């Protein structure tokens, strides 16, 4: 049996922070050694979107691989709720060193996971509350990918979004997991999902 290799949590958080910052600061149109150019608003938006896509994909890969290893000795989970409970307990403890604080569902495939002290956001700070919230949302893209990857590996296709309702409540945050729902969602759920998706990815959910 192979021994699991570990790394200090603080070292990982520092590394992850530098990965996000370096990805944001590195513009693809800048040539090494050339004078730095000021990107247009459109270029900045496109670059930020590309960073988000890349971070989410990285997280998806990590979550998928970890779930494969963590659940290999367990009976297959057939019910979506069992998968969600596994992610909220075993996965969360292994990745974030604690269980979630609150789990809610509308029983139509939407699960709201609240973590009142999400350790990866503990050091987030910026000049204003708005900037702090935007930075926190960006740092949550990778965990969203991890959760989506873990769910996918366990047989549950889902869209995972994150939100920080108020920068003053950091490091608290909320994850919304919308799992393979068939049929119409309530207007309230659609409104929440649309707001979170727009805030994180700056695009609207197409309804209908």
TORDREN-254545 format. One record per residue (C-alpha): x, y, z. Coordinates in steps of 0.1 Angstrom, whole numbers, plus 2048, in hexadecimal, padded with zeros to 3 digits. Example, Ala and Ser with C-alpha at 12.3 -4.5 7.8 and 13.67 -1.06 7.14 Angstrom:
# TORDREN-254545
+-----+-----+-----+
:  c1 :  c2 :  c3 :
+-----+-----+-----+
: 87B : 7D3 : 84E :
: 889 : 7F5 : 847 :
+-----+-----+-----+
This chain:
# TORDREN-254545
+-----+-----+-----+
:  c1 :  c2 :  c3 :
+-----+-----+-----+
: 800 : 800 : 800 :
: 80E : 821 : 7F5 :
: 813 : 83B : 811 :
: 800 : 85B : 80A :
: 817 : 879 : 806 :
: 80D : 899 : 818 :
: 817 : 8BE : 817 :
: 812 : 8D9 : 832 :
: 7F0 : 8EA : 82D :
: 800 : 90C : 831 :
: 819 : 905 : 815 :
: 7FD : 8FA : 7FE :
: 7E8 : 919 : 805 :
: 806 : 92F : 7FD :
: 80D : 91C : 7DD :
: 7E9 : 91E : 7D2 :
: 7E8 : 944 : 7D9 :
: 807 : 949 : 7C4 :
: 7F9 : 933 : 7A8 :
: 7DA : 949 : 7A6 :
: 7ED : 96A : 7A8 :
: 807 : 95F : 78E :
: 7EB : 953 : 776 :
: 7D9 : 975 : 77A :
: 7F9 : 989 : 774 :
: 806 : 976 : 756 :
: 7F6 : 983 : 736 :
: 7FA : 96D : 718 :
: 7FF : 98A : 700 :
: 81E : 996 : 713 :
: 83F : 98B : 705 :
: 85C : 985 : 71E :
: 873 : 9A3 : 71E :
: 85B : 9BA : 70C :
: 84C : 9D9 : 71C :
: 82C : 9D1 : 72F :
: 80C : 9DC : 71E :
: 7EC : 9E7 : 72E :
: 7D1 : 9CE : 725 :
: 7AE : 9DA : 71A :
: 790 : 9D2 : 72F :
: 786 : 9B7 : 716 :
: 7A8 : 9A7 : 718 :
: 7A8 : 9A8 : 73E :
: 785 : 998 : 73F :
: 790 : 97D : 726 :
: 7B0 : 976 : 73A :
: 79D : 973 : 75A :
: 784 : 95B : 74B :
: 7A0 : 946 : 73E :
: 7B0 : 945 : 760 :
: 78E : 93A : 76F :
: 78A : 91E : 756 :
: 7AE : 912 : 75C :
: 7AA : 913 : 782 :
: 789 : 900 : 781 :
: 798 : 8E6 : 76A :
: 7B6 : 8E2 : 781 :
: 79E : 8DE : 79F :
: 789 : 8C5 : 78C :
: 7A7 : 8AF : 785 :
: 7B2 : 8B0 : 7AA :
: 78F : 8A8 : 7B7 :
: 789 : 88C : 79F :
: 7AA : 87B : 7A7 :
: 7A5 : 87F : 7CD :
: 782 : 872 : 7CC :
: 78E : 854 : 7B9 :
: 7A7 : 84C : 7D4 :
: 792 : 855 : 7F2 :
: 773 : 840 : 7E7 :
: 784 : 822 : 7D8 :
: 77F : 80C : 7F7 :
: 75B : 817 : 7FC :
: 73B : 807 : 7EE :
: 72E : 81A : 7CF :
: 718 : 837 : 7D8 :
: 6F8 : 835 : 7C4 :
: 6E4 : 852 : 7D3 :
: 6ED : 877 : 7CC :
: 6E9 : 87F : 7F0 :
: 702 : 865 : 7FB :
: 71B : 874 : 7E3 :
: 715 : 897 : 7F0 :
: 718 : 88B : 814 :
: 739 : 87A : 80B :
: 746 : 89A : 7FC :
: 73A : 8B0 : 819 :
: 74A : 899 : 833 :
: 767 : 883 : 828 :
: 772 : 898 : 80A :
: 76F : 8B9 : 81E :
: 782 : 8AC : 83C :
: 79E : 89F : 826 :
: 7A1 : 8BE : 811 :
: 797 : 8DA : 828 :
: 79D : 8CB : 84B :
: 779 : 8CE : 857 :
: 755 : 8C4 : 84F :
: 73D : 8DC : 83F :
: 728 : 8F1 : 857 :
: 707 : 8EF : 845 :
: 6F7 : 8DC : 829 :
: 6D5 : 8E5 : 819 :
: 6C3 : 8D7 : 7FB :
: 6A3 : 8DE : 7E8 :
: 69F : 8B9 : 7E0 :
: 6A1 : 8C1 : 7BB :
: 6C6 : 8BC : 7B7 :
: 6D2 : 8DD : 7C6 :
: 6E9 : 8DB : 7E5 :
: 6F5 : 8FA : 7F8 :
: 714 : 8F3 : 80C :
: 71F : 90D : 825 :
: 742 : 90F : 835 :
: 744 : 92A : 84F :
: 76A : 927 : 851 :
: 778 : 91C : 830 :
: 79D : 91B : 837 :
: 7A9 : 923 : 813 :
: 799 : 946 : 817 :
: 7A8 : 94E : 839 :
: 7C3 : 965 : 82B :
: 7AE : 977 : 810 :
: 7B0 : 99C : 813 :
: 7AF : 9BA : 7FB :
: 7AB : 9E0 : 7FC :
: 785 : 9E0 : 7FC :
: 769 : 9C7 : 805 :
: 75F : 9C4 : 7E1 :
: 783 : 9BC : 7D6 :
: 786 : 9A3 : 7F3 :
: 766 : 991 : 7E8 :
: 771 : 990 : 7C4 :
: 793 : 981 : 7CE :
: 782 : 968 : 7E4 :
: 76B : 95D : 7C8 :
: 789 : 958 : 7B2 :
: 79B : 943 : 7CC :
: 77B : 92E : 7CF :
: 77D : 923 : 7AA :
: 796 : 908 : 7B0 :
: 782 : 8F8 : 7CD :
: 763 : 8FA : 7B8 :
: 775 : 8E5 : 79E :
: 781 : 8CD : 7B9 :
: 75E : 8C8 : 7C5 :
: 750 : 8C3 : 7A2 :
: 76C : 8AB : 799 :
: 765 : 896 : 7B9 :
: 740 : 895 : 7B1 :
: 746 : 88B : 78D :
: 75D : 86F : 798 :
: 742 : 862 : 7AF :
: 729 : 862 : 793 :
: 717 : 884 : 799 :
: 719 : 89E : 77E :
: 715 : 8C1 : 78D :
: 71B : 8E6 : 789 :
: 72D : 8F4 : 7A7 :
: 72D : 919 : 7AF :
: 73A : 92C : 7CD :
: 730 : 94D : 7DE :
: 73C : 964 : 7F9 :
: 71C : 977 : 803 :
: 730 : 990 : 818 :
: 755 : 996 : 819 :
: 752 : 99E : 83E :
: 748 : 97A : 845 :
: 768 : 96B : 836 :
: 775 : 950 : 837 :
: 751 : 945 : 835 :
: 743 : 93B : 813 :
: 727 : 928 : 802 :
: 729 : 90D : 7E6 :
: 70B : 905 : 7D1 :
: 70B : 8E3 : 7C1 :
: 6F1 : 8DE : 7A5 :
: 6F1 : 8B9 : 79C :
: 6E2 : 8AC : 77B :
: 6C0 : 8BB : 781 :
: 6A5 : 8B2 : 768 :
: 686 : 8C7 : 765 :
: 67F : 8EB : 770 :
: 68F : 8FB : 78E :
: 67D : 913 : 7A4 :
: 681 : 938 : 79C :
: 693 : 93E : 7BD :
: 6AD : 923 : 7B6 :
: 6B2 : 930 : 792 :
: 6B7 : 953 : 7A0 :
: 6D1 : 948 : 7B9 :
: 6E3 : 932 : 7A0 :
: 6E3 : 94E : 786 :
: 6F1 : 968 : 79F :
: 70D : 951 : 7AA :
: 716 : 947 : 787 :
: 716 : 96B : 77B :
: 72B : 977 : 799 :
: 745 : 95C : 795 :
: 748 : 958 : 76F :
: 738 : 979 : 763 :
: 71F : 966 : 74C :
: 6FA : 95F : 74E :
: 6EB : 93D : 751 :
: 6D5 : 935 : 733 :
: 6B3 : 92A : 73E :
: 69A : 916 : 72B :
+-----+-----+-----+
